[in-house]
Amino acid sequence: MLPIYSAELVPTDFALKLRPAFIASMMALVLLVVGKFAIRDWWGAVSLIFVILMGLFVLSGPYRVNASSALFFCVLAVISGIFDIISCVLYFQHSKYKLFDPMASTMALLAQFVFLTSPLGLFVAGLVAYVIFADCRDNAAELLPLRGTGGMDYATALAIEASALQHQQQQGGGSGGGGGGAAGLAAGQQQRPVQGLVPFSGVGQRLDGSRSA
């Protein structure tokens, strides 16, 4: 099950250095889309287009690299790569030409090249995306002051809230006068006995207007 990251992860210097490599992998996937359209692999081309669109989210955001989207891109790329491996195996099983057969036509050689390089390109792009995400995740604690209050995670916010509550309790215990009176009133309300259930002792009235004894 994938973890949900509501806060934006600040990319590290290493993750920013991997941005050109990720862009290069995206350009390779674009060339594979063109090749899939050339060999009339319509479904493979469309599915690869969706992977590329997901990759654009990795390059978006205020930090030039979106580490949270990189994780989802990695999962999508790996799944698409697995389906491309299955397509590659099925293609060579039903093809009458061997791998890079000299007797094969140009279109058949292009199809073999596309089916072989498509899962490889997807796995490489997914690996680069996962390295970006893993590096940002491992260094998230060091970059926490740079994230501001908007990117604060739940554990940090809970710790700050507990510290503020403890500070207020210490101030309330050290102050007298009104603070002591308020504390005594609260203690008196807590010590007040709870009244038991009192049975009904009135006169009952039926729907027809008559009264019961």
Protein Blocks (a to p, Z undefined) as FASTA:
>chain_A
ZZddfbdcdddfklmmmmmmmmmmmmmmmmmmmmmmmnopaklmmmmmmmmmmmmmmmgc
jkopafklmmmmmmmmmmmmmmmmmmmmmmmmmpcbdehiakbcfklmmmmmmmmmmmmm
mmmmmmmmmmmmmmmmmmmmmmmmmnojmlpcfklmmmmmmmmmmmmmmmmmmpghjlmm
mmmmmmmmmmpccddddddfbdcddfkopacZZ
